[in-house]
Amino acid sequence: MQKNHILYSIILFLTSSQAYSQLCEGSLGDPVVEINFGSGTNRGAALGADITAFTYSASGTLDEGEYTIANTTSGLKDNAWHTTTDHTGDSNGYMMVINSAVLANEGVFYTKTVTGLCANTTFEFSAWLMNIMNPSAGTDEYHPDVTFRISDTSGNILGSYNTGDIAQSSSGVWQQYGFFFTLDAETEVVITMLNSAPSAHPGNDIALDDIAFRPCGPTISNSIEDEEINSISVCQNDNVSYTFQTTISDGYSNPQYQWQYSGDFGLTWIDIAGATSLYYTYTDTSTAGIFYYRITAANGSNINSSSCRITSEEIFVEVFETPEALTGESEQLFCTTQNPTISDIEVNAMAIWYDAESNGTILPNTTNLIDGATYYAKKETISGCESDEIFAVSVSIVSPTLIVNNISTIACDTNNDNIEIIDLTAFEPEITNCNDCIFSYFTSQTDAENYSEDGLILTPTNFEWTIDSNTIFTRIDSSDNCYQIAEISINLETSPTIPIDDYVSICEGYNSVVIDAGYGFNDYLWSTGETSQTITITSENLGTYWVSVTEYYGTYACTSTNEFEVIISNSAIISNIEIEDWTDNDNSITIYLSDLSLGNYEYSIDDLNYQDSNSFNGLSSGEYTVYVRDKNGCGIIQEVVYLLNYPKFFTPNGDGTNDTWYIKDALSEPTLMVKIYNRYGKLLKTLDANSVWDGTYGGNKLPTSDYWFVVTRASGRNYRGHFSLKR
């Protein structure tokens, strides 16, 4: 009756959780028995004849009916088996690898007597199996079919579970199998594993790992009162009080409890004296570290044995170590220009500041410092814990001793492009008289006050001031711990523009030239020593000269200087005009000047658009006037040029249109001569610049055909071509 009563209660928290197991769905205890076959770099030792009837193999591949203890299946059966480690993935972890065979005694491959269990307790038995056959090797005929059996020492079966066929998989999969059973007064059982597959060749080979017995009981749930998660962080030696609370489902007739803690991440657990209720109040923060807390439960007096207890999930507690004391200068000096606050006090770490040594009020970092006051701090860690010792800092606030001046001045815009390169450091002597000050330059007042890198001018000796620049802010840090801000404002003024070219010409036939530096400037100074607006240079005094002109803006002056050369110039003398013609629109004209041309010239074919190049390309045939102009104003010359061409056909049919053939614009070359031939080279007609051909020879009309011609020009150059006569 008692056994039936216990089993009825246990059923409340035991169900089948997987298709291949009947594992505990309540809470489990720590493993009472763990068989993991050990670990090592070579093969493990044999298990002994009392555990398995299979033959142990210490090396090489496994034959039928052999087993080994190994950390890998590699090399045990060529490619017929998956290559795997033990089920935890530990490269040195051992497992039992079995090349199955049909043996006597039901196919038992593993049996072992297990001691140290707890009487009157339900246990979960579990083990991990893998079908190690590799389907790619073509050995999918037989699958392992394993039965687990738990018996008492008298042979009475307490529980069993059959896996059914364990199918092959493409990569080898570890599966956990298990079931639960209940003990009466026994503390010792026999585990038997047998493979009941009908044959062992080929197939039916398995790996076994991690056999475990764990107490199984009702479901335990725990939490921390008023906390959302099961973890807390506290500071060492803080006064705290947290309630760890537990609920447990039905299943035990006389549930008993014991709270435990672990200081080594759950490797070992220590009972907390007197903590035997569903609640535990946590207050001890004297030791820094990471601690786990849990509650264990058992039925009645079984609570006194660790092998009988089930356990809850852990509650995580981290106790942060008390920080060391702060260090720094106990007396610190500040300046009124800083508008110093608590955040400006320098200590070696994050700190919490108070207004009194004891029982003080926490001061925000934005609190303004007071001259002569003392402030008190404790070191603060990232976790928010404070040091035990307090650090005091006495504050003195002084006013600046330097006299600084703002700068408002004018700069000449050298190129009159609204940009000027300014050396800001040149103003430092005007800003203040200080040899050991540090000057820094910023684009805004705020950046200067906060020494912001974003607004810092990195090259103040080469600063590009534009018309949009308003003010530059100079920060002056002095040895009295103060900084001050001075403003630099610059107005760009136009530099004088001198209307004198690089070359000034005295035209041939004249004796002198008057040179004008421009009207309206305040001062003039010529290289000749003259101070007038204009000077006269004669043809006997050719050479290089300069003039400087100055314009005043209040007391500030902008000066420009222009250097120029006085030369003799004249109208151009054309020595030759070279043409390339005889096309419709790809002709060219090139003008060559005589060495007697002394000036600087430009060229045009319409007297409107001038160019420096003496060549014109891509021209149509026809009449052109070329112009050559002296850039120094000494005159323009011109000459007419003809680009010749000829009709590509003519139709001498008397309709008044294209009745004759001739060279276009031939009259421009009176000595021009044209000879016309038929296709056989017979001379048909000779033309001069004034004549045309009507398509006849000897008074007879010539037929439609192509005819050839040769043009001889005044230069002696010949041009050959052909045209069509059409009737």
RANOR-V328622 format. One record per backbone hydrogen bond with DSSP energy under -1.0 kcal/mol. NH is the residue of the N-H (numbers start at 0). CO is the residue of the C=O. If there is no record, write none. Layout:
NH,CO / NH,CO
//
This chain:
4,0 / 5,1 / 6,2 / 7,3 / 8,4 / 9,5 / 10,6 / 11,8 / 12,9 / 17,20 / 20,17 / 21,177 / 24,12 / 26,217 / 28,214 / 31,212 / 32,212 / 34,210 / 39,91 / 43,68 / 50,47 / 51,47 / 54,64 / 56,66 / 61,75 / 64,98 / 65,62 / 66,54 / 67,96 / 69,94 / 72,83 / 75,72 / 79,76 / 81,131 / 88,85 / 92,89 / 93,37 / 94,69 / 95,207 / 96,67 / 97,205 / 98,65 / 99,97 / 107,104 / 108,192 / 109,192 / 110,50 / 111,190 / 113,188 / 116,186 / 119,183 / 122,180 / 123,213 / 124,178 / 125,211 / 126,176 / 127,208 / 128,174 / 129,206 / 131,204 / 133,79 / 136,133 / 137,134 / 146,193 / 147,160 / 148,191 / 149,158 / 150,189 / 151,155 / 154,151 / 157,149 / 158,149 / 160,147 / 162,145 / 165,143 / 174,128 / 176,126 / 178,124 / 180,122 / 182,120 / 188,113 / 189,150 / 190,111 / 191,148 / 192,109 / 193,146 / 194,106 / 195,144 / 203,141 / 205,97 / 206,129 / 207,95 / 208,127 / 210,34 / 211,125 / 212,32 / 213,123 / 215,121 / 216,26 / 220,246 / 222,244 / 224,242 / 226,223 / 231,315 / 233,317 / 235,319 / 236,284 / 237,234 / 241,281 / 243,279 / 244,222 / 245,277 / 246,220 / 248,218 / 255,297 / 257,295 / 258,274 / 259,293 / 260,269 / 261,291 / 266,263 / 269,260 / 271,258 / 274,271 / 275,273 / 279,243 / 281,241 / 288,318 / 290,316 / 291,261 / 292,314 / 293,259 / 295,257 / 296,309 / 297,255 / 299,253 / 301,298 / 302,299 / 303,300 / 304,301 / 307,304 / 309,296 / 310,27 / 311,294 / 314,292 / 315,229 / 316,290 / 317,231 / 318,288 / 319,233 / 331,393 / 333,395 / 335,397 / 337,334 / 338,335 / 341,366 / 342,364 / 343,340 / 344,341 / 347,326 / 351,377 / 353,375 / 354,360 / 362,352 / 366,363 / 368,339 / 371,394 / 372,369 / 374,392 / 375,353 / 376,390 / 377,351 / 379,349 / 380,384 / 383,380 / 386,378 / 390,376 / 392,374 / 393,329 / 394,372 / 395,331 / 397,333 / 404,430 / 406,486 / 408,488 / 410,490 / 412,492 / 413,411 / 415,412 / 419,464 / 421,462 / 423,459 / 425,422 / 426,423 / 427,424 / 430,426 / 431,427 / 433,431 / 437,476 / 439,474 / 441,472 / 442,454 / 447,443 / 448,444 / 449,445 / 451,446 / 456,440 / 461,458 / 462,421 / 464,419 / 466,417 / 468,465 / 471,487 / 472,441 / 473,485 / 474,439 / 475,483 / 476,437 / 477,481 / 480,477 / 483,475 / 485,473 / 487,471 / 488,406 / 490,408 / 492,410 / 499,497 / 503,564 / 505,566 / 507,568 / 509,506 / 512,536 / 514,534 / 516,532 / 521,549 / 522,549 / 524,547 / 525,529 / 526,545 / 528,525 / 534,514 / 536,512 / 538,510 / 540,537 / 542,565 / 544,563 / 546,561 / 547,524 / 548,559 / 549,522 / 550,557 / 552,555 / 555,552 / 557,550 / 559,548 / 561,546 / 563,544 / 564,501 / 565,542 / 566,503 / 568,505 / 574,591 / 575,591 / 577,589 / 579,587 / 581,643 / 586,618 / 587,579 / 588,615 / 589,577 / 590,613 / 591,575 / 593,572 / 596,593 / 601,628 / 602,610 / 603,626 / 610,602 / 615,588 / 618,586 / 620,583 / 621,642 / 623,640 / 625,638 / 626,603 / 627,636 / 628,601 / 629,634 / 630,599 / 632,629 / 636,627 / 638,625 / 640,623 / 642,621 / 649,723 / 650,657 / 652,650 / 660,692 / 663,644 / 665,662 / 667,664 / 668,665 / 671,668 / 672,711 / 673,686 / 674,709 / 675,684 / 676,707 / 677,681 / 680,677 / 683,675 / 684,675 / 686,673 / 692,660 / 696,699 / 699,696 / 701,694 / 704,724 / 706,722 / 707,676 / 708,720 / 709,674 / 710,718 / 711,672 / 712,716 / 715,712 / 718,710 / 720,708 / 722,706 / 723,647 / 724,704 / 725,649
//
